[in-house]
Amino acid sequence: MNTNQQQLEHVLDLLCQLADRQITIFLPADKKEQIPYIKKEIIKTLDKIPDYVDPSVIAIQHDNWLFNDYEE
């Protein structure tokens, strides 16, 4: 089962691929601050995504790892 945090981390990873953003995040030590931190990084990454993304790139990423990482 996936936690909300794992799902958000996965979303961030996908968005970073689309934005061509290479990042390493260091989560805050306080557990209550971790999800808000990831959400802020998602928003920063969304602003870096170009207005046009080739749909074939999204489809390849989707097929290759969007679902494969989180099989139950």
N, C-alpha and C positions, 0 to 999 in steps of 0.2 A: 504494500500500500504506500502511496506517495503522500508526503506531508505537503501542506501549502507552501512551505519554504522550498522544498525540492521542486515543486512545480514552477514556482517563481524563478528559481535558479535556471531551470530549463528554458523558460521563456526568455530570460536574459541572455542565455547562451545563443538561442536562435536569433534574437534581435541583433546581437553582436555580429553574428555571421552576415546578416543582411546589411549591416552598417559598416562592415569591414573594420570593426573595432576590436582590437586586441587588448583585452583587459585581464587583470588578475584582481580579484577582490579579497579583502581581508575583513571578515565580518566583525562587527563590534562584539566585545566580550559579553555584554548584557544581552541575553536572549530576547528581551522585549524590543531591542533596537534593531535586530537583524532583519526582520521582514520589512520594516520601513526603509532601511538602508538599501535593500535589494530593489524595492519599488522606486526609490530615487534614481538608482542606476538604470532601471528600465526606462524611466522618463528621459534621462540624459541620452540614452541610446536611441530612443525613438526620434529625437531631434536630429540625429546624425544619419538616419536612413534617407537615401535619396528619394526624390519624388517618384522616380520610376525604378522599379526593380523587375528584372526579367523573370516572368512567371516560371520559366523552366528551371531557374536556379532555386526558386522556392520549392518547386515540386521535387527536385533532386534531394534537397535538404530534408524535406518532409518525409519522403520515402526512406531515406537512409537512416535518419536518427531521431526524428521527432517521437516516434512511437517505440522504436527498438530499445531505447535506453530504459524504458519503464515498463517492461513486461512483468506481469504478475505471475 
